Amino acid sequence: MIGRLVDWKTGVLIDLALAARTYTLNAVRYTLTIKHGVIFEMLTEKKSPDLWLFITVIILMAIGICMVFSSSYILAYKWYGDSYYFLKRQLIYAIIALVVFFFAIFTDYHYYKKFTMPILILSIAFLSMVYIPNIGRAAGGARRWIKIGFFSFQPSEIAKFALILYMAESLTRKQLKDIKTFIRGVLPPLIIMLVMFLLILNEPDFSTSLIILGISFIMLFIGGTKVIQLYALIVAAIPLGILILLREEYRRARLLSFLDPWKDPLDSGFHIIQSLLALGSGGIFGIGLAESKQKYFYLPDQHTDFIFSIIGEELGFIGTVVVIILFTILLWRGFRIALDSSDQFGTLLAAGITSMIVFQSIINIGVVTKMIPTTGITLPFISYGGSSLIVNMFCAGILLNISRYKVKE
């Protein structure tokens, strides 16, 4: 049966890749040429969104749909008897993500200010609910999901956006008189950040906790916090981070396997060894779309945390460079939007969203290429999963909305 799957997989994936390419080109063509309606109004000189960012996000999502199917159809057939299981679910997530993406593009980003506290409180409540039996779902030794009926999601994805929104609103409000004082200006957002940090860390999810820290420091810096205060916080955070890293046995094992994965090739070093084998097998041009060998139950989490390894194996060094370039464009345009924003709230919101996506991308790619120790985190827009895709597309839509309100106006 697996042999028959191999016979038709290449044709299906080529069709899917062509469909994704057509979808991307049509989306761009539609955006550029339509002459009537709300999209034309959005593209007029006064309220033109960032076309570079729009195209980049659409391409990343299209690559993700193709690679999710390519990396998962064997696994899906073994687990569920349906090779399209993960693809069908990812397509549903993509449709929802596109809806919230365009909603965010057409919704003035200032509108979210009034919902800052409700979203923050709700996100902290969700983070707490993962520990409630029959609601919080455990997998792989971690409780990172909430499951209600057939619906499940990762609260930490919502929490990242909630923190960005809260810090943008709070730092903007305190900019004139309180931001230079530690007690009234810096301490309140630090307390909120610390609450989220500890709740996420205890799941455990060390990588997302690091992203929370990174986002917070970037936004505090841009928000006008005194540099000496940031230095003091960083100095205090370093020994705390080392303590957290070394406290748990599995984290120590991951650190040791990062230094020398061949010391324990069948356990703690297994993921990274298989990832490097996948990347090395791809060479410059890859072994071909859908031709990965590592996805045949050698590389764990091939459609989620280690999907970048499959990209490297099937599309080669060229394919991985294309993905990295796309994230670099996102970084460039995101901070360009932040610099050009018409107000401080937009600047902070854009910087926070860009930092969130870029930090997560760097950590994921760093893990699969053995640049940093193994952590469980997905690649934005590309890895399988609904919570991450929907939240990231929503945030990308907000970035595009901010780009419509420039300083020159």
N, C-alpha and C positions, 0 to 999 in steps of 0.2 A: 504493500500500500504506500509506504514511504517512497518507493521507487516511482510510482505513478505521480506522486506529488512533485518529485524532482523533474519529471518530464514536462509538466506544463507550467512550472513556476516562473520560468524566464519570460514566457509569452505574457503571462498575467501581469508581471511586474513591468514589462516594457509598456503594455497598454496603460497601466496605472501611471507610469512616469510620463507618458505622452499626454494623458488626461490632465495630470498635474501641471505640465508645461502649458497646455492649452488654456487651462483655468487661470494660470498666472498671467499669461499674455493677454487673455481676454479681459481680466480684471484691470490690468494696466491700461489697455486700449480703451476700455469703457470709461475709466477715470479721466483719460486725456481727451477723449473726443466727444463725449455727450454734451449736447448744447442746451438742454432744458432741465428744469427741476432743481432739486436741492443739491445734487452733487456738483452741477455746474456752478451754482452759487458758492459752494465751498471752494471751488477751484479758481474763482476770480481773484484778482490781484489783492483785494482787501483781505480775504479770508482763505488764502491758499495754505493747505496743510503741507507738511514736509513730504514730498514725493519720494525722495530717497528712502526715508524710513518706511513709508507705506509699502513700497516694492520689496524692501528687505524683509519685512515681517511676513508678507505673503509668500515669498520664496522659501523662507525658513519653515513655515508651516507646511508648504507643499512637499519639501524635502522630508519633513517629519512623517507625513502620511505614507510616502513611498517606503521609507526605511523602516517604519513600524511593521508594515506588512512583510517586507523582505526579511526582517530579523525574527519575526514571530510566527510565521505560518506553520513551521514544523512543530514548534512548542504548542501552538493552538490546537493542532490536529491531535497531538498526543494527550493533552489535558482535557479537551472538550469535544474531540471528534469533528471539529469544524475549523478548517484552515483559515477561514475569514473571521474568526471570532474577534481577535484583537483589532483587525482592520475595521470591521463594522462598528465596533464601539468607538474607535478613534475618529471615524467619520462623523458619528453622532456628536462627539465632543467638539469636533471642528466646526460643525454647523452652529452649535450653541456659542462657540467662541467667536465666530464671525458675527453673530447677532450682537453680542455684547461689545465686540470691537467697533462696529459701526455705530452702535448706540453711544459709545464713549466719544467717538469722533464728532458726533453732532450735538453732544451735550456740553454746555459751558462748564469748564472744570471748576469754576467757583461754586457751582451748584452743590458739590460734595461737601463743602464746608459745614453746612447745616447738619450733616449726618456724621460728623467726625466722632462725637462721643458715642452715639448708638452703635456705630460700626466697631469702635474700639472695645466697648463693653461686650458686644456680641462675640467678637473674636477671642477675647480672654475667656468668656464663658465656654466657647467651643474648645479652646485649648484645655480647659479643665475637664470637659466631658469625656475626653479620651480615656480617662482613668475610671469611668463608670462602667461596671460590668453590663454586658448586653448592649451597650451603646458604643463604647470605645472598642476598636478592633485591633488585635495584635497580629503582627506578621513579622517573621524574621527576628524575633526577640524585641521588637519595638512596638509601642502603642501610638501610632501616628495617624490613625484614621477614625472617623466616626461613621458608623453604619446604622442607618435608619431604614428598615425594610430592604428594598433592593438598591437603595441609594447610599453611596459612601463617598466621602471626600476627606481631604487633608486640611485640618484647621490651620496649620502653620502657613499654608499658602495665603489664606485670607488674612492671617495675622501680620504678615509682611506688609501687605498693602495698608492695613489698618494703622500700623506703626508709622508708615511713611506719611499718610494723610494727617495723622495726629501731630507728628513733629512739624510738618509743613505749616499747619494751622497755628500751632502753639508758638513756634519760633517767629512766624510772621507777626503775630499779635504782640509778642514781647520784644520785637526788634528795637523799638525806639528807646525804652527805658530799662528793661529788665535783663536783656540778653547778656550784658557784661557782668551781671551779678550771678554768683554760683547758686545761691539758695533759691532765688525766685526765677532765674532764667534757665539754668542748666539742670538743676536737680529734678524738677517735675518730669521732664521727658526721660531723664535717666532712670527714674523709678519705674515708669511704664515699660521702658526697654528692659530693665532688669527682671520685672515680673514675667514678661514674655520669654526672655532668655532662659530663665529657670524652668518655666513650664515646658518649653520645647526641649531643653537639654535633658530633662528628666524622662522624656518619652522612650528612649533617648534619641536625639537628633543633633549631634554635635555640629555638623556642617551647616544646617539652617541656623543654629545658634550663632555661629560665626558670621553668617550673612546678616543677621539682625544687628550684631555689633558693628560690622562694617558700614551698613546703611546709616546707623546712628551717628557714628563719628564723621562720616562725610557730610551729613545734613547739619550737624552741630558746627562744623567748620564753615560751611557755606552760610549758615545762619548768623554768623558773627561772634561765636563763642571765642573767648580769649584763648590764644594759642597755648599759653602756659597752663591753662586748665585742661586742655586736650592732652598736652604732654603728660600731665600728672595722671590723667585717667588711663593713658596708654601704659605708663610705667606700672600703675597698679594692676592693670589687666594682664600683663605678661606673666607674672608668677601665678596668678589665678588660673590662667589658661593652661600653663604647664601642669599645675596640680590637677585640673579637670582631666587633662589628656592622659595623665599617668595613673589616675585613681582607679579606673576600671581595667580589669585584666584584658578584656577584648580590645580595648584601645591600645594597651601596651603591646599586645600581639600584632595589631595592625601596624604600629610604628616599627616594630622589629621586622615585620615582613616587608615593609617599605624599604628598609635599609638593605635587606637581603631576602627576597621572596623565596629563593631556592633552599633556604634552611627549613622551610615547612611547605613544600610545593603542593601538598595534598589538602592543606587546611588554610591557614591564614594567608599563605602566599599564592593560593590557587587562582583567585580572581585576577590579580595583576599579571601573573605569568600568562594566563590564557588571553588577556587583553593585549599584551605585548606580542604574543604569537599572531593574533589577528592583525594587528597593525603592521607587523613585519611581513606577513604573508601578502599583503596588498601591494607592496612595492610602490612604484611611482604612479601607475595607472590603475591598479586594482585588478582583481581576478574576475570582475564582472558583476553587474547587478544581479542579485539573487543567488550568486555562486558561493557565498560564504560557507566555509567548513566549520568554523567555530560555533555557529548557531546550532549545530547538531549536538546539543547538550554538552558541549565542552565549556563554553563561556556562559557563566550564570548572568542573569539579568540583562540578556542581550538586547531586549527591546526597551529597557528602561535606563538604568544607570550606566550601562556599557554600550549604548547604541552607537556612540562615536567610534568605538572599536570596530563595529561592523561596517560603518561608513569607510573607515580606513582600509579594511580588508577588501570590500567590494569595489570601492571607487578610488582606492589608493591615496597616495600622498596628495595628489591633485584635489581629490574630493574633500579631504580634511582641510586643506588650505582654503578652499572655497567657503566652507562653513565658518572657519575662523575669520576670513575676510568679511563675511556677512555680519558676524557679531562685532567686528571692528567698526564697520559702517554704522551699526546700531549705537555703539559707544560714541562715535563722532557726532552723529546727528542728535543723539539724546542730550549730550552736554551742549551742543550748539543751540538746541531749543531752550535749554535752561538759561544760557547766557543771553539769548534774545527775548526772553519772556518779558511781558509788559509789567509784571509785578513780582514781588518777592515770593508770594505764595506759589506762583507758577514756576519760578526758578527752583525752589526747594522741592516741589512735587516732581518736576522733571528730573532733577538730579537724583532724588531718592529712587524713582522708578528705574532710571538708567543704571544706577549702582546695583540695585537688586538683581536685574537681569544679567548684568556683566559679571558680578561676583559669582553668581551661580554657574555661569558658563565657564569661568576660569577654574573654579573648583572641580567641576565635572571633567573638563578636558585635562586638567592637571592630574586627576586621579587615574584616568585611563591611560595616560602616557607616563605614569610613574614619576611625576614631578612633585606630588604631595601624597601623603598616606591615604589609604582607601577610606572613603566615606560614602554613605548612601544618599546620593543626590542626583536628580535627573538633569538632562540638558534642555534648557528652555526652548519651547516651540517644536522640538524634535522628538523627544522621548515620549513613549506611551504614557497616557494618564490624563484624566479630565480636569482635575483641580488645577494643576500647574498650567495646562494649556489655556483654560478659560480665564484664569486670573492674569496670566501674562498677556493674553490678547486684549483683555479689558484695559490693562495698564498701558499697553502700546497705543490703544485708542485714545487714552487720556493724553499721552505724549503728543499725538497728532493734533488733538484739540488745542493743547497749549501752543503748538506751533502756528496756529491760526491767529493768535493774538500777539503780535510782535511789538518790539519797542518802537519801531518806526511809525506805528499807528498813533 
